[in-house]
Amino acid sequence: MKNYSKEQTRFDARLSKEQKQFFEKAAYLGGYRSLTDFVMLTVQERAVKIVKEKEQIIASKRDGQIFFDAITNPKRPSNALKKGFKNYKAFVAESKK
């Protein structure tokens, strides 16, 4: 488990007796040392997955906006791009001979 800080805080949760017994059973069957270890590791894994998914969506939306802006408001080609295109056309024409 990734430890984000050496400082520790407390997390309390209220749950029914049945939930606690069920979670304890899962912790035992899963080979965890304690219910706390089970809860912390399970929550950590799920949190990492959720954050990765949401960050990908955010990045994807941002990339989509950048792409859309580039298509709808294209910049004028630079001299280097014009020179590169001219060289490419010459190369293609030469390779067809």
DRENTORKOL-3810 file (N, C-alpha, C; in nm, 4 decimals):
REM DRENTORKOL-3810
@n.u->0.0845; n.v->-0.1171; n.w->0.0000; ca.u->0.0000; ca.v->0.0000; ca.w->0.0000; c.u->0.0892; c.v->0.1237; c.w->0.0000
@n.u->0.0614; n.v->0.2184; n.w->-0.0875; ca.u->0.1366; ca.v->0.3424; ca.w->-0.0960; c.u->0.1017; c.v->0.4285; c.w->0.0245
@n.u->0.2032; n.v->0.4723; n.w->0.0962; ca.u->0.1813; ca.v->0.5575; ca.w->0.2122; c.u->0.2068; c.v->0.7010; c.w->0.1709
@n.u->0.1048; n.v->0.7849; n.w->0.1719; ca.u->0.1163; ca.v->0.9214; ca.w->0.1243; c.u->0.1787; c.v->1.0145; c.w->0.2264
@n.u->0.1764; n.v->0.9785; n.w->0.3524; ca.u->0.2280; ca.v->1.0650; ca.w->0.4563; c.u->0.2686; c.v->0.9797; c.w->0.5750
@n.u->0.3703; n.v->1.0231; n.w->0.6443; ca.u->0.4106; ca.v->0.9498; ca.w->0.7643; c.u->0.3155; c.v->0.9803; c.w->0.8794
@n.u->0.2495; n.v->1.0948; n.w->0.8728; ca.u->0.1513; ca.v->1.1311; ca.w->0.9743; c.u->0.0275; c.v->1.0446; c.w->0.9548
@n.u->-0.0233; n.v->0.9924; n.w->1.0630; ca.u->-0.1409; ca.v->0.9069; ca.w->1.0531; c.u->-0.2603; c.v->0.9752; c.w->1.1164
@n.u->-0.3763; n.v->0.9472; n.w->1.0606; ca.u->-0.5011; ca.v->0.9962; ca.w->1.1172; c.u->-0.5943; c.v->0.8775; c.w->1.1368
@n.u->-0.7020; n.v->0.9027; n.w->1.2016; ca.u->-0.7981; ca.v->0.7969; ca.w->1.2314; c.u->-0.9179; c.v->0.8079; c.w->1.1374
@n.u->-0.9715; n.v->0.6922; n.w->1.0997; ca.u->-1.0912; ca.v->0.6848; ca.w->1.0162; c.u->-1.1901; c.v->0.5938; c.w->1.0879
@n.u->-1.3043; n.v->0.6472; n.w->1.1225; ca.u->-1.4070; ca.v->0.5682; ca.w->1.1906; c.u->-1.5252; c.v->0.5492; c.w->1.0980
@n.u->-1.5870; n.v->0.4330; n.w->1.1070; ca.u->-1.7056; ca.v->0.4055; ca.w->1.0258; c.u->-1.8036; c.v->0.3237; c.w->1.1097
@n.u->-1.9273; n.v->0.3569; n.w->1.0952; ca.u->-2.0329; ca.v->0.2803; ca.w->1.1622; c.u->-2.0910; c.v->0.1807; c.w->1.0616
@n.u->-2.1068; n.v->0.0583; n.w->1.1057; ca.u->-2.1681; ca.v->-0.0417; ca.w->1.0205; c.u->-2.2480; c.v->-0.1378; c.w->1.1076
@n.u->-2.3338; n.v->-0.2103; n.w->1.0417; ca.u->-2.4178; ca.v->-0.3042; ca.w->1.1173; c.u->-2.3321; c.v->-0.4218; c.w->1.1652
@n.u->-2.3854; n.v->-0.4914; n.w->1.2633; ca.u->-2.3168; ca.v->-0.6096; ca.w->1.3175; c.u->-2.2953; c.v->-0.7133; c.w->1.2063
@n.u->-2.3974; n.v->-0.7288; n.w->1.1205; ca.u->-2.3884; ca.v->-0.8261; ca.w->1.0117; c.u->-2.2777; c.v->-0.7872; c.w->0.9119
@n.u->-2.2711; n.v->-0.6576; n.w->0.8807; ca.u->-2.1661; ca.v->-0.6128; ca.w->0.7885; c.u->-2.0281; c.v->-0.6408; c.w->0.8470
@n.u->-2.0113; n.v->-0.6080; n.w->0.9741; ca.u->-1.8804; ca.v->-0.6292; ca.w->1.0375; c.u->-1.8438; c.v->-0.7769; c.w->1.0355
@n.u->-1.9373; n.v->-0.8629; n.w->1.0696; ca.u->-1.9097; ca.v->-1.0068; ca.w->1.0687; c.u->-1.8751; c.v->-1.0545; c.w->0.9276
@n.u->-1.9479; n.v->-1.0049; n.w->0.8300; ca.u->-1.9226; ca.v->-1.0434; ca.w->0.6909; c.u->-1.7837; c.v->-0.9968; c.w->0.6465
@n.u->-1.7488; n.v->-0.8732; n.w->0.6783; ca.u->-1.6174; ca.v->-0.8198; ca.w->0.6422; c.u->-1.5057; c.v->-0.8953; c.w->0.7146
@n.u->-1.5283; n.v->-0.9295; n.w->0.8402; ca.u->-1.4286; ca.v->-1.0068; ca.w->0.9143; c.u->-1.4084; c.v->-1.1445; c.w->0.8505
@n.u->-1.5171; n.v->-1.2034; n.w->0.8070; ca.u->-1.5077; ca.v->-1.3344; ca.w->0.7400; c.u->-1.4276; c.v->-1.3208; c.w->0.6109
@n.u->-1.4565; n.v->-1.2176; n.w->0.5324; ca.u->-1.3833; ca.v->-1.1948; ca.w->0.4076; c.u->-1.2354; c.v->-1.1704; c.w->0.4358
@n.u->-1.2056; n.v->-1.0938; n.w->0.5392; ca.u->-1.0666; ca.v->-1.0663; ca.w->0.5758; c.u->-0.9948; c.v->-1.1957; c.w->0.6125
@n.u->-1.0607; n.v->-1.2780; n.w->0.6912; ca.u->-1.0022; ca.v->-1.4059; ca.w->0.7331; c.u->-0.9793; c.v->-1.4966; c.w->0.6116
@n.u->-1.0828; n.v->-1.5111; n.w->0.5291; ca.u->-1.0716; ca.v->-1.5984; ca.w->0.4117; c.u->-0.9707; c.v->-1.5452; c.w->0.3102
@n.u->-0.9555; n.v->-1.4144; n.w->0.3069; ca.u->-0.8602; ca.v->-1.3538; ca.w->0.2143; c.u->-0.7167; c.v->-1.3561; c.w->0.2646
@n.u->-0.6985; n.v->-1.4012; n.w->0.3875; ca.u->-0.5635; ca.v->-1.4122; ca.w->0.4417; c.u->-0.5066; c.v->-1.2811; c.w->0.4952
@n.u->-0.5927; n.v->-1.1869; n.w->0.5245; ca.u->-0.5467; ca.v->-1.0593; ca.w->0.5791; c.u->-0.5198; c.v->-1.0748; c.w->0.7287
@n.u->-0.4284; n.v->-0.9962; n.w->0.7818; ca.u->-0.3932; ca.v->-1.0041; ca.w->0.9236; c.u->-0.5057; c.v->-0.9549; c.w->1.0135
@n.u->-0.5818; n.v->-0.8591; n.w->0.9635; ca.u->-0.6885; ca.v->-0.8012; ca.w->1.0456; c.u->-0.7957; c.v->-0.7409; c.w->0.9565
@n.u->-0.9065; n.v->-0.7060; n.w->1.0169; ca.u->-1.0126; ca.v->-0.6377; ca.w->0.9439; c.u->-0.9624; c.v->-0.5028; c.w->0.8943
@n.u->-0.8846; n.v->-0.4342; n.w->0.9744; ca.u->-0.8292; ca.v->-0.3044; ca.w->0.9338; c.u->-0.7430; c.v->-0.3186; c.w->0.8092
@n.u->-0.6547; n.v->-0.4188; n.w->0.8079; ca.u->-0.5708; ca.v->-0.4408; ca.w->0.6889; c.u->-0.6571; c.v->-0.4683; c.w->0.5664
@n.u->-0.7571; n.v->-0.5528; n.w->0.5836; ca.u->-0.8472; ca.v->-0.5849; ca.w->0.4731; c.u->-0.9148; c.v->-0.4596; c.w->0.4190
@n.u->-0.9725; n.v->-0.3802; n.w->0.5087; ca.u->-1.0438; ca.v->-0.2598; ca.w->0.4667; c.u->-0.9478; c.v->-0.1616; c.w->0.4006
@n.u->-0.8338; n.v->-0.1359; n.w->0.4632; ca.u->-0.7406; ca.v->-0.0368; ca.w->0.4103; c.u->-0.6862; c.v->-0.0783; c.w->0.2734
@n.u->-0.6459; n.v->-0.2018; n.w->0.2587; ca.u->-0.5906; ca.v->-0.2463; ca.w->0.1302; c.u->-0.6973; c.v->-0.2503; c.w->0.0212
@n.u->-0.8168; n.v->-0.2951; n.w->0.0552; ca.u->-0.9254; ca.v->-0.3014; ca.w->-0.0425; c.u->-0.9665; c.v->-0.1614; c.w->-0.0870
@n.u->-0.9806; n.v->-0.0716; n.w->0.0075; ca.u->-1.0187; ca.v->0.0656; ca.w->-0.0251; c.u->-0.9080; c.v->0.1331; c.w->-0.1063
@n.u->-0.7822; n.v->0.1096; n.w->-0.0695; ca.u->-0.6691; ca.v->0.1689; ca.w->-0.1419; c.u->-0.6696; c.v->0.1237; c.w->-0.2886
@n.u->-0.6868; n.v->-0.0065; n.w->-0.3114; ca.u->-0.6892; ca.v->-0.0589; ca.w->-0.4488; c.u->-0.8027; c.v->0.0040; c.w->-0.5296
@n.u->-0.9190; n.v->0.0115; n.w->-0.4705; ca.u->-1.0352; ca.v->0.0686; ca.w->-0.5408; c.u->-1.0158; c.v->0.2176; c.w->-0.5656
@n.u->-0.9605; n.v->0.2884; n.w->-0.4694; ca.u->-0.9362; ca.v->0.4317; ca.w->-0.4844; c.u->-0.8386; c.v->0.4588; c.w->-0.5982
@n.u->-0.7329; n.v->0.3806; n.w->-0.6073; ca.u->-0.6352; ca.v->0.3969; ca.w->-0.7151; c.u->-0.7025; c.v->0.3763; c.w->-0.8500
@n.u->-0.7854; n.v->0.2739; n.w->-0.8612; ca.u->-0.8560; ca.v->0.2453; ca.w->-0.9865; c.u->-0.9489; c.v->0.3610; c.w->-1.0251
@n.u->-1.0245; n.v->0.4116; n.w->-0.9296; ca.u->-1.1185; ca.v->0.5209; ca.w->-0.9572; c.u->-1.0435; c.v->0.6457; c.w->-1.0017
@n.u->-0.9374; n.v->0.6803; n.w->-0.9302; ca.u->-0.8610; ca.v->0.8012; ca.w->-0.9644; c.u->-0.8007; c.v->0.7883; c.w->-1.1041
@n.u->-0.7426; n.v->0.6725; n.w->-1.1370; ca.u->-0.6853; ca.v->0.6521; ca.w->-1.2707; c.u->-0.7911; c.v->0.6680; c.w->-1.3797
@n.u->-0.9068; n.v->0.6049; n.w->-1.3590; ca.u->-1.0151; ca.v->0.6140; ca.w->-1.4580; c.u->-1.0594; c.v->0.7578; c.w->-1.4783
@n.u->-1.0818; n.v->0.8291; n.w->-1.3703; ca.u->-1.1305; ca.v->0.9670; ca.w->-1.3799; c.u->-1.0253; c.v->1.0588; c.w->-1.4392
@n.u->-0.8980; n.v->1.0386; n.w->-1.4044; ca.u->-0.7914; ca.v->1.1211; ca.w->-1.4619; c.u->-0.7783; c.v->1.0960; c.w->-1.6120
@n.u->-0.7993; n.v->0.9708; n.w->-1.6553; ca.u->-0.7956; ca.v->0.9404; ca.w->-1.7985; c.u->-0.9090; c.v->1.0118; c.w->-1.8711
@n.u->-1.0258; n.v->1.0123; n.w->-1.8114; ca.u->-1.1407; ca.v->1.0798; ca.w->-1.8732; c.u->-1.1137; c.v->1.2291; c.w->-1.8841
@n.u->-1.0609; n.v->1.2870; n.w->-1.7771; ca.u->-1.0307; ca.v->1.4301; ca.w->-1.7781; c.u->-0.9258; c.v->1.4609; c.w->-1.8844
@n.u->-0.8187; n.v->1.3802; n.w->-1.8893; ca.u->-0.7132; ca.v->1.4011; ca.w->-1.9894; c.u->-0.7692; c.v->1.3824; c.w->-2.1297
@n.u->-0.8554; n.v->1.2831; n.w->-2.1473; ca.u->-0.9141; ca.v->1.2561; ca.w->-2.2779; c.u->-1.0009; c.v->1.3735; c.w->-2.3237
@n.u->-1.0795; n.v->1.4292; n.w->-2.2325; ca.u->-1.1627; ca.v->1.5457; ca.w->-2.2669; c.u->-1.0744; c.v->1.6645; c.w->-2.3044
@n.u->-0.9663; n.v->1.6844; n.w->-2.2274; ca.u->-0.8756; ca.v->1.7959; ca.w->-2.2541; c.u->-0.8084; c.v->1.7765; c.w->-2.3903
@n.u->-0.7628; n.v->1.6548; n.w->-2.4183; ca.u->-0.7009; ca.v->1.6253; ca.w->-2.5475; c.u->-0.8002; c.v->1.6448; c.w->-2.6613
@n.u->-0.9238; n.v->1.6041; n.w->-2.6399; ca.u->-1.0281; ca.v->1.6226; ca.w->-2.7408; c.u->-1.0517; c.v->1.7697; c.w->-2.7702
@n.u->-1.0510; n.v->1.8511; n.w->-2.6663; ca.u->-1.0707; ca.v->1.9947; ca.w->-2.6846; c.u->-0.9533; c.v->2.0561; c.w->-2.7609
@n.u->-0.8317; n.v->2.0141; n.w->-2.7274; ca.u->-0.7128; ca.v->2.0636; ca.w->-2.7986; c.u->-0.7205; c.v->2.0260; c.w->-2.9463
@n.u->-0.7588; n.v->1.9001; n.w->-2.9738; ca.u->-0.7705; ca.v->1.8539; ca.w->-3.1120; c.u->-0.8784; c.v->1.9330; c.w->-3.1860
@n.u->-0.9952; n.v->1.9502; n.w->-3.1234; ca.u->-1.1048; ca.v->2.0244; ca.w->-3.1852; c.u->-1.0619; c.v->2.1680; c.w->-3.2154
@n.u->-0.9956; n.v->2.2316; n.w->-3.1193; ca.u->-0.9480; ca.v->2.3683; ca.w->-3.1402; c.u->-0.8483; c.v->2.3756; c.w->-3.2554
@n.u->-0.7604; n.v->2.2772; n.w->-3.2659; ca.u->-0.6607; ca.v->2.2756; ca.w->-3.3737; c.u->-0.7273; c.v->2.2606; c.w->-3.5103
@n.u->-0.8349; n.v->2.1840; n.w->-3.5183; ca.u->-0.9044; ca.v->2.1643; ca.w->-3.6454; c.u->-0.9880; c.v->2.2868; c.w->-3.6824
@n.u->-1.0561; n.v->2.3418; n.w->-3.5832; ca.u->-1.1454; ca.v->2.4537; ca.w->-3.6133; c.u->-1.0733; c.v->2.5875; c.w->-3.6223
@n.u->-0.9567; n.v->2.5980; n.w->-3.5602; ca.u->-0.8782; ca.v->2.7227; ca.w->-3.5634; c.u->-0.7323; c.v->2.6910; c.w->-3.5958
@n.u->-0.7064; n.v->2.6377; n.w->-3.7154; ca.u->-0.5692; ca.v->2.5962; ca.w->-3.7457; c.u->-0.4739; c.v->2.7158; c.w->-3.7513
@n.u->-0.3511; n.v->2.6922; n.w->-3.7043; ca.u->-0.2480; ca.v->2.7950; ca.w->-3.7123; c.u->-0.1853; c.v->2.7890; c.w->-3.8510
@n.u->-0.1279; n.v->2.9010; n.w->-3.8911; ca.u->-0.0604; ca.v->2.9042; ca.w->-4.0208; c.u->0.0650; c.v->2.8180; c.w->-4.0109
@n.u->0.0998; n.v->2.7450; n.w->-4.1177; ca.u->0.2188; ca.v->2.6604; ca.w->-4.1119; c.u->0.3461; c.v->2.7451; c.w->-4.0968
@n.u->0.4378; n.v->2.6953; n.w->-4.0166; ca.u->0.5650; ca.v->2.7652; ca.w->-3.9959; c.u->0.6549; c.v->2.7425; c.w->-4.1176
@n.u->0.7622; n.v->2.8201; n.w->-4.1260; ca.u->0.8576; ca.v->2.8033; ca.w->-4.2357; c.u->0.9210; c.v->2.6645; c.w->-4.2320
@n.u->0.9481; n.v->2.6145; n.w->-4.1115; ca.u->1.0069; ca.v->2.4805; ca.w->-4.0989; c.u->0.9106; c.v->2.3741; c.w->-4.1516
@n.u->0.7821; n.v->2.3891; n.w->-4.1226; ca.u->0.6831; ca.v->2.2932; ca.w->-4.1725; c.u->0.6723; c.v->2.3006; c.w->-4.3243
@n.u->0.6719; n.v->2.4213; n.w->-4.3786; ca.u->0.6666; ca.v->2.4377; ca.w->-4.5243; c.u->0.7876; c.v->2.3739; c.w->-4.5904
@n.u->0.9050; n.v->2.3956; n.w->-4.5325; ca.u->1.0282; ca.v->2.3381; ca.w->-4.5876; c.u->1.0234; c.v->2.1855; c.w->-4.5790
@n.u->0.9751; n.v->2.1331; n.w->-4.4660; ca.u->0.9638; ca.v->1.9878; ca.w->-4.4500; c.u->0.8686; c.v->1.9276; c.w->-4.5515
@n.u->0.7571; n.v->1.9937; n.w->-4.5769; ca.u->0.6597; ca.v->1.9434; ca.w->-4.6737; c.u->0.7191; c.v->1.9461; c.w->-4.8147
@n.u->0.7913; n.v->2.0526; n.w->-4.8453; ca.u->0.8558; ca.v->2.0638; ca.w->-4.9766; c.u->0.9568; c.v->1.9502; c.w->-4.9952
@n.u->1.0364; n.v->1.9230; n.w->-4.8920; ca.u->1.1340; ca.v->1.8132; ca.w->-4.8974; c.u->1.0645; c.v->1.6782; c.w->-4.9114
@n.u->0.9531; n.v->1.6597; n.w->-4.8407; ca.u->0.8773; ca.v->1.5357; ca.w->-4.8489; c.u->0.8243; c.v->1.5147; c.w->-4.9908
@n.u->0.7673; n.v->1.6193; n.w->-5.0491; ca.u->0.7152; ca.v->1.6077; ca.w->-5.1862; c.u->0.8269; c.v->1.5727; c.w->-5.2839
@n.u->0.9432; n.v->1.6332; n.w->-5.2661; ca.u->1.0568; ca.v->1.6032; ca.w->-5.3531; c.u->1.1011; c.v->1.4577; c.w->-5.3359
@n.u->1.1021; n.v->1.4112; n.w->-5.2118; ca.u->1.1428; ca.v->1.2736; ca.w->-5.1830; c.u->1.0452; c.v->1.1738; c.w->-5.2471
@n.u->0.9161; n.v->1.1996; n.w->-5.2356; ca.u->0.8140; ca.v->1.1122; ca.w->-5.2919; c.u->0.8236; c.v->1.1109; c.w->-5.4439
@n.u->0.8414; n.v->1.2281; n.w->-5.5014; ca.u->0.8531; ca.v->1.2375; ca.w->-5.6481; c.u->0.9763; c.v->1.1620; c.w->-5.6950
@n.u->1.0854; n.v->1.1723; n.w->-5.6237; ca.u->1.2116; ca.v->1.1052; ca.w->-5.6603; c.u->1.1964; c.v->0.9530; c.w->-5.6472
@n.u->1.1244; n.v->0.9074; n.w->-5.5458; ca.u->1.1102; ca.v->0.7626; ca.w->-5.5232; c.u->1.0171; c.v->0.6978; c.w->-5.6264
@n.u->0.9348; n.v->0.7755; n.w->-5.6955; ca.u->0.8451; ca.v->0.7235; ca.w->-5.7980; c.u->0.9155; c.v->0.7039; c.w->-5.9302
@n.u->1.0322; n.v->0.7621; n.w->-5.9426; ca.u->1.1054; ca.v->0.7526; ca.w->-6.0706; c.u->1.1682; c.v->0.6182; c.w->-6.0886
END
